[in-house]
């Protein structure tokens, strides 16, 4: 799916779920798939609420872009500090 990306001054946000390889090895696949789905939903929602666009998903991370300077992605970035239930 192609999304329209903003132009002008933008800020990029890249995320990665720390220790995910170990978590996939230690936990049941169904539990990890469910937790990763919640993780993605949280990040998509946060980015979109702050006027950004998720333009790529890669495994346990996303790539997003927000219009404006770094402060425009700050709210979305806050969502990256919390690990979804099931991954703690």
N, C-alpha and C positions, 0 to 999 in steps of 0.2 A: 504494500500500500504506500503510495507516495503522499507525503504531507507537504504543505506549503511552508517553507522555512522563512523566518523573518529576515529582513535585511537591515543594513545600517549598523549601529553599535549593538552588539549582542554579547551574551555571556554563555559559555558552554558549561554544562554540568555533566560529569561522568561519575558513575557510582560502581562499586564493586562490593559484594557481600564478603566480608572478611571470614576466613576459615571455612568457606563453603565446601571446599573439597573434603576436609575432615568431617564436616557435618553430613555430607552425602554418604561417606563411608560408615559413619556411626549410627545413622538413623534410617528407619524404613523409607524406601523410595516414595511411597504414597504420602507419608508425613512431610517429606521434603518438597514434593511437588505441590502439595497444598500450601505450605509455608511460602514457597517461592511465588505462587500465585497471589497470595496476600501481599507479599513484598512488592511485586510489580504493581498491584492495584494502588497501594499506598503511594508509591512514587509517581505513577501516572497522575493520580488525583492531585497530589501536591504541586507537581509541575504545571498542570493545566489550570489549577486555581490561581497560580501566580503568573498566568499569561504565557507560559512556556509551551514548548512542543517536544514530546519525546520522538526522536527520529530514528532510534535504533535500540534494539534489545540484544544483548549478547550474554547468553548464559544467565548469570546471576547479577547482571548490571544493566544499566541503561545509559544512553547518551541523549542529552536534552539540550535545547537552546532556549534562552529567554531574551526578550527584547530589552535592550538597555544595558546599563552597567551591572557590575557584580551584585549590587544591592537588590536588583530585581529578581535574582534567583535565590536570595537569602532565605525566604520563606520555604521554598521548595527544598533547599539544601537541608533545612531543619528536619525534614522527614527522613533523611538518610542517617540520622544519629540513633534512631530507634530500630531495634531488630524485631521483626514480627514474632508473635507468640509461636512457639514450636521450634524456633531457632535459637532461643536463649540458652 
